[in-house]
């Protein structure tokens, strides 16, 4: 699932007439970079939620056949935040209401991360009696020096050191959201904290190219970085 429902206030005026995931860097829309990497990793179905100017996303991406994937859209009248967006999209994430492990990434993230490496974690999580999660952490960027969670020996902690920043790439179990009514507005942060407190959250540190593209200046800098790497 790609989260693409945000308004992108800090990216204005670019997002006044275009949804943030369609902004381009390195010659492609942010969301296209993600779709391509998910397709390369073997994913066949991708759910995209949207709200602000969401029809532009559907018109630009179509059914996904050009990337050999099936795109499913979950429109939201008003943005439901991340957990609310997942609950709204559960019928698209699950087949015949069967629980699934799924990868979710924010639509404004650029990363060279190999999503295929999450397969082993998905197999492990699927065998647990209670739903858990696996989060991809990154070194703390300048705008978030204190990090989000501790990471020790592959286990996330609310208190341990060292602390790293959540890279907005996660692996989740749909069972975590089965009691959340569709249309409910709710963030994912409480789910992170509960899963970590209960010892149900693993993590890994990714130190490759990663950028949470929040402002026009960050978008320009990433564009230059991609150009320089070619």
N, C-alpha and C positions, 0 to 999 in steps of 0.2 A: 504494500500500500504506500502510495506517495501522498503526503499531506500537502494540499495545494489550495486550501480554503482561506488562507490569511489575506489581509488587506495590504500588508507591506507598507505601513505608514512611514517607516524610516527611509524607504526607497522612493518616496514621492520627490519630484513630480512624475518620475518614470512610470509609477504604478497607477497614476490617475486614469490612464487609458489602456493599460495592459496589465494582466495579472502577473504577479512577480515571477512565477515559475517559467513564464514565456520570455523573460528578459534574457538576452543573449550574452554569452561570453565564449571566447574561443571559436566564434562562428556558429554556435549552436545554442538553443534555449537551454537553460539550466535543467529543466525537466527532461529534455531529450538526452542529455548526458546520462542521467539516471536510468532512463528506460533502456538505453543501449547497454549499460553495464549490467543491469538486471537480466536482459536478454542473453548477454554473453555468458552469464553465470547459470543459465538454464531455466530461468523462471519463464513460465508460459502465460500466466495471468497476472495482470497488474491492476489494482483498484486505485482510482484517483478520486479524492473528494475535492469539491470546489464550491465556492460561494461568489466572491467578488469577480465579476466578469467571467464567470465560469464557462459560459458558452464559447468564449474564445478558445479556451483550452480544448474543448471537445472538437471544435472546428479545425484547430491546428494539428491535433494529434490523430483524429479519426479513430478507427477501430484497432489500431496497433499493428495491422498486417504488414506494414513496411518494415517492422522490426521483428516479425514472426512471433508476436505476442498478441494476446487478447486484452484489450483495455476495457475495463468496466468503470463506469462513472457513478459517483455518489453525490448528487447535488444537494447543497444545503441552502436554505433560504437565508438564514443568518448563520455565521460561523459557529460551530458547536465545540470548538477547541479539539484537542487531540483525542482524548478518551471519548468524548461525545461523537466525534467523527467516526471513530472505530465502531461504536455501538450502532450508529446509523448504517454503517456499511457491512455489518455482520452477514446479512443475507448474500452479499457479493463475495465475502471472504470465505464463507463456508459453503460446502456442497451438501445439500439435503440436511442442513442444520447439524452436520458432523463437525466436532471441534477440530480446529486447524492450528498449526504453528505458522505464523506469517512474519515476514520482514516488513518493517515500516521505516520510512525515511522522510525527513522534511523536504519540501519542494525547493527550499532555498539553500540546500547544501550541495557543495561540489566536493567530490572525493574520488580518488583513484582506488578506493576500497574494492576488494574482490568479494562480492556477495556470496560466491560459491563456498567460501570458507565457513559460512554459517550452517552448512548442511549438517555437520557433525553435532553442533549444538542443538539443532532442531531435533535430531534423533534422540539425543539425551533428554531434552525437555519433554518430548512426547511420551517418554517412558515413566515420567514422574506422576505420582498419584494426585498431586496438587499443581495447579498452573504456576509456571514461573516465567522468567524472562532472562534475556542475555543482552547486555548493552555494550556498544562499541564506544570506548572512551578515547579521548585525544589529549595530547599535552595542552596545558592551560594557555589559551591565547591571551594577548595583552588586555583585551576587554573583559576577561574573566579570570583574573590571576589566582583566585582562591579555589577554583574548581567546584565540582558538584558532589562527588562521592569518592570515598577511598577505594582502592583496588589493591588487594593483597592475594597473591597466589590464585588469581582468577575468580576471586569472590569479592563482590561489592560490599561496602560498609558505609554506614552513615557517619562514622567517627574516625576510622583508621586513617593512617597516613602511609604512603603519599596519596594526595587527592588529585583527581583528574577531572576534565570537563566531558560531559556527555556529548558525543558527536552527532546526536540526532539520528542515529542508525540503531535500530533495536529489533530484537526477535521476541515475539509475544505469542501467548496462547489465547485463543479466542474465549476460552472458558473464563478468563479474568473479567470479561465485559458482558457476560450473559445476563447479569441482573441489572444492567444499566438500560433504562428504557430509551428506545430510539427518540431522538429529538431533545434529549437532555444535554445541556451545555456543561461540560466538565473537562478539566485538564488531566494530563497523565501524571503529573508530579505526585499526587497522593498514592497512585499505584506503584510508582517507583519506590517510594519510601516504605510502603507496607511490605512489598516483596523483599526489599533489602533487609528490613527489620526481622522478617520471618526466615531469612536465610534462603530465599528462593530466587536470588538474582546473581547470576554470574556476569563476568565482564572480561574484556580484553582491551589492550592498549594498541591503538593504531597510530603509527607515527609517519605515515605517508602524507601525500598532498591532501589537505582538507581545508575547506573554507566555508564558514557560515556567512553567506553573502547577505549582509543586512543593509548596506548603504550604497549609493551610487559610487562613492570612492572605492569601496571594497570590490564592487563589480569591475571597475576600471583596472584596479590593481591585479585582480585575478585574470582578466583578459590579457594583460601584459605578461603575467607569469606563464600562462599557457602558451602564448606566442614565443616566449623566450625558450621554452622547453622543446620546441619543435626543431 
